[in-house]
């Protein structure tokens, strides 16, 4: 394998690795801390649930502070987690605490669905680096396709629509489980539902949206490389809109 191929392979692995970090922090650590606090240290169910929510809340705040701009999804998660922590303090109902987790999915899911009709759907910030692999050529091709290709825009919106729909479905299942199953069961089952929902959204949205978009970006990069350029070294308008009719 050449050095160029090795570097390319590393770039492709980075988005996947980055996408797994929120899953570990927001799902793995909270569920583990819940059992450690409740079974290991004898905390009440409500207290254990409350303290296990601290890590994802801090992570969301850190993402917001560390970013150069305001990330709409990170800000939304910060607000929802803040409300959830407040509910931990004022509520003594463990089942309500479990239902609170479904509120996260519902609020985020609704926000994502509403953003589908905007110029920048909420899931686009995570989708773009995955599709372009972070390359300058890929980012430039993405920007041209967003500006000039309606099919590309439709697939971009569909990606967020799938995620929003899956999260709302997860919300309904969690609410039903919170009030029909034992709390101790729902603690782990709720996490299982979250993981399944994320994997399902990744599989469906990835296959029907991300993969076609990768192909469109790759084709646009190749077209731009062979397109005539003006004196400033930029791609001519003909190359910018070439993907619009696909």
C-alpha positions as CSV (number, residue, x, y, z in Angstrom):
1,X,0.0,0.0,0.0
2,X,1.4,3.4,-1.0
3,X,1.8,6.3,1.4
4,X,-1.0,8.2,-0.4
5,X,-3.4,5.2,0.1
6,X,-2.4,4.9,3.7
7,X,-3.1,8.6,4.3
8,X,-6.4,8.4,2.5
9,X,-7.4,5.4,4.5
10,X,-6.6,7.3,7.7
11,X,-8.8,10.2,6.6
12,X,-11.7,7.8,5.9
13,X,-11.4,6.3,9.4
14,X,-11.5,9.6,11.2
15,X,-15.2,10.4,10.6
16,X,-16.2,7.0,11.7
17,X,-14.2,7.2,14.9
18,X,-15.5,10.6,15.6
19,X,-19.1,9.5,15.1
20,X,-18.7,6.8,17.8
21,X,-17.5,9.2,20.5
22,X,-20.9,10.7,21.2
23,X,-22.4,7.2,21.4
24,X,-19.9,6.1,24.0
25,X,-20.1,9.3,26.0
26,X,-23.9,9.8,25.9
27,X,-24.9,6.2,26.2
28,X,-22.1,4.0,27.5
29,X,-20.8,6.2,30.4
30,X,-24.3,7.1,31.7
31,X,-25.6,3.5,31.8
32,X,-22.4,2.3,33.5
33,X,-22.4,5.2,36.0
34,X,-26.0,4.5,36.9
35,X,-25.3,0.9,37.9
36,X,-22.1,1.9,39.8
37,X,-23.9,4.6,41.7
38,X,-27.1,2.6,42.4
39,X,-25.7,-0.9,43.0
40,X,-22.1,0.0,44.1
41,X,-22.7,3.1,46.2
42,X,-26.3,2.6,47.2
43,X,-27.7,5.8,45.8
44,X,-31.5,6.0,45.1
45,X,-32.8,5.4,41.6
46,X,-33.6,9.1,41.1
47,X,-30.2,10.2,42.4
48,X,-28.3,7.7,40.3
49,X,-30.3,8.7,37.2
50,X,-29.6,12.4,37.9
51,X,-25.8,12.0,38.4
52,X,-25.5,9.8,35.3
53,X,-26.9,12.7,33.3
54,X,-24.0,15.0,34.2
55,X,-21.5,13.6,31.8
56,X,-23.5,14.0,28.6
57,X,-24.5,17.5,29.8
58,X,-20.9,18.5,30.4
59,X,-19.9,17.0,27.0
60,X,-22.5,19.0,25.2
61,X,-21.4,22.2,26.9
62,X,-17.7,21.5,26.1
63,X,-18.6,20.9,22.4
64,X,-20.4,24.2,22.4
65,X,-17.6,26.2,24.1
66,X,-14.8,24.5,22.1
67,X,-16.4,25.0,18.7
68,X,-15.6,28.1,16.6
69,X,-19.3,28.7,15.8
70,X,-22.6,27.7,17.3
71,X,-23.6,24.2,16.4
72,X,-27.4,24.0,16.3
73,X,-27.6,20.4,17.4
74,X,-25.1,20.8,20.2
75,X,-27.0,23.8,21.5
76,X,-30.3,22.0,21.3
77,X,-28.8,19.0,23.3
78,X,-27.4,21.4,25.9
79,X,-30.8,23.0,26.5
80,X,-32.6,19.6,26.7
81,X,-29.9,18.1,29.0
82,X,-30.2,21.2,31.2
83,X,-34.0,20.7,31.5
84,X,-33.4,17.0,32.3
85,X,-31.0,17.9,35.2
86,X,-33.5,20.4,36.6
87,X,-36.2,17.6,36.5
88,X,-33.8,15.4,38.5
89,X,-33.7,18.0,41.3
90,X,-37.4,18.8,41.4
91,X,-38.9,15.4,40.7
92,X,-39.0,12.3,42.8
93,X,-40.7,10.1,40.2
94,X,-38.2,7.7,38.8
95,X,-40.6,6.8,35.9
96,X,-40.8,10.5,35.0
97,X,-37.0,10.6,35.0
98,X,-37.0,7.7,32.5
99,X,-39.6,9.5,30.4
100,X,-37.4,12.5,30.4
101,X,-34.9,10.6,28.3
102,X,-37.6,10.2,25.6
103,X,-38.1,14.0,25.7
104,X,-34.5,14.3,24.5
105,X,-35.2,12.2,21.5
106,X,-38.6,13.9,20.8
107,X,-37.3,17.4,21.0
108,X,-34.2,16.7,18.9
109,X,-36.2,14.6,16.4
110,X,-38.8,17.4,16.0
111,X,-36.1,20.0,15.6
112,X,-34.3,17.9,13.0
113,X,-37.6,17.4,11.1
114,X,-38.3,21.2,11.2
115,X,-34.8,22.0,10.0
116,X,-35.4,19.9,6.9
117,X,-37.2,22.8,5.3
118,X,-34.4,25.3,6.1
119,X,-31.2,26.0,4.2
120,X,-29.1,23.9,6.5
121,X,-30.7,20.8,8.1
122,X,-29.3,20.0,11.5
123,X,-27.7,16.7,10.5
124,X,-25.7,18.4,7.7
125,X,-22.9,19.4,10.1
126,X,-22.1,15.7,10.8
127,X,-23.0,14.5,7.3
128,X,-20.6,16.8,5.3
129,X,-17.3,15.7,6.8
130,X,-18.4,12.1,6.4
131,X,-19.2,12.6,2.7
132,X,-16.3,14.8,1.7
133,X,-13.7,13.0,4.0
134,X,-12.6,16.4,5.0
135,X,-10.7,17.1,1.8
136,X,-10.5,20.5,0.2
137,X,-11.7,19.2,-3.1
138,X,-14.6,17.3,-1.5
139,X,-15.7,20.4,0.5
140,X,-15.6,22.5,-2.6
141,X,-17.5,20.0,-4.6
142,X,-20.1,19.8,-1.8
143,X,-20.6,23.6,-1.8
144,X,-21.1,23.6,-5.6
145,X,-23.6,20.8,-5.4
146,X,-25.5,22.4,-2.6
147,X,-25.7,25.6,-4.6
148,X,-26.5,24.1,-8.0
149,X,-28.0,20.6,-7.7
150,X,-31.5,20.1,-6.6
151,X,-31.2,16.3,-6.4
152,X,-28.2,16.7,-4.1
153,X,-30.2,19.0,-1.9
154,X,-33.1,16.6,-1.8
155,X,-30.9,13.8,-0.6
156,X,-29.3,16.1,2.0
157,X,-32.8,16.9,3.4
158,X,-33.8,13.2,3.3
159,X,-30.8,12.4,5.5
160,X,-32.1,14.6,8.3
161,X,-35.7,13.5,7.7
162,X,-34.7,9.9,8.4
163,X,-32.8,10.7,11.6
164,X,-35.7,12.8,12.9
165,X,-38.3,10.1,12.2
166,X,-36.2,7.4,13.9
167,X,-35.6,9.5,17.0
168,X,-39.4,10.3,17.3
169,X,-40.1,6.6,17.0
170,X,-37.6,5.9,19.7
171,X,-39.3,8.5,21.9
172,X,-42.6,6.8,21.7
173,X,-41.1,3.4,22.6
174,X,-39.3,4.8,25.6
175,X,-42.4,6.6,27.0
176,X,-44.4,3.4,26.7
177,X,-41.6,1.4,28.4
178,X,-41.1,4.0,31.2
179,X,-44.6,3.5,32.4
180,X,-45.1,-0.2,31.7
181,X,-41.8,-1.9,32.6
182,X,-39.7,-1.9,35.8
183,X,-37.4,1.1,36.2
184,X,-34.3,-1.1,36.6
185,X,-35.2,-2.8,33.3
186,X,-35.8,0.4,31.4
187,X,-32.4,1.8,32.4
188,X,-30.6,-0.7,30.2
189,X,-33.5,-1.3,27.8
190,X,-33.7,2.5,27.1
191,X,-30.0,2.5,26.2
192,X,-30.5,-0.5,23.9
193,X,-33.4,1.3,22.2
194,X,-31.1,4.4,21.7
195,X,-28.3,2.3,20.3
196,X,-30.6,0.4,18.0
197,X,-32.2,3.7,16.8
198,X,-28.8,5.2,16.1
199,X,-27.6,2.1,14.2
200,X,-30.9,1.9,12.3
201,X,-30.7,5.6,11.3
202,X,-27.0,5.2,10.3
203,X,-27.8,2.2,8.2
204,X,-30.9,3.5,6.5
205,X,-29.7,7.1,6.1
206,X,-26.2,6.0,5.1
207,X,-27.3,3.6,2.4
208,X,-30.0,5.8,0.9
209,X,-28.4,9.2,1.4
210,X,-24.7,9.3,2.4
211,X,-23.5,6.8,-0.2
212,X,-25.3,8.4,-3.1
213,X,-24.0,11.8,-2.0
214,X,-20.4,10.5,-1.8
215,X,-20.8,9.3,-5.4
216,X,-22.1,12.7,-6.5
217,X,-19.3,14.5,-4.7
218,X,-16.7,12.2,-6.2
219,X,-18.2,12.8,-9.7
220,X,-18.3,16.5,-9.1
221,X,-14.6,16.5,-8.0
222,X,-13.7,14.6,-11.2
223,X,-15.7,17.0,-13.4
224,X,-14.1,20.0,-11.7
225,X,-10.7,18.6,-12.3
226,X,-11.4,18.3,-16.0
227,X,-13.4,21.5,-16.4
228,X,-12.0,24.6,-18.0
229,X,-11.0,27.3,-15.4
230,X,-10.9,31.1,-15.6
231,X,-7.9,33.2,-15.0
232,X,-8.3,33.1,-11.2
233,X,-8.2,29.3,-11.2
234,X,-11.8,28.8,-10.3
235,X,-14.2,26.4,-11.9
236,X,-16.4,27.9,-14.5
237,X,-20.2,28.3,-13.9
238,X,-20.9,25.4,-16.3
239,X,-19.1,23.0,-14.0
240,X,-20.9,24.4,-10.9
241,X,-24.4,23.5,-12.2
242,X,-23.5,20.4,-14.1
243,X,-24.8,18.1,-11.3
244,X,-28.2,19.8,-11.2
245,X,-29.8,17.7,-13.8
246,X,-28.8,14.3,-12.4
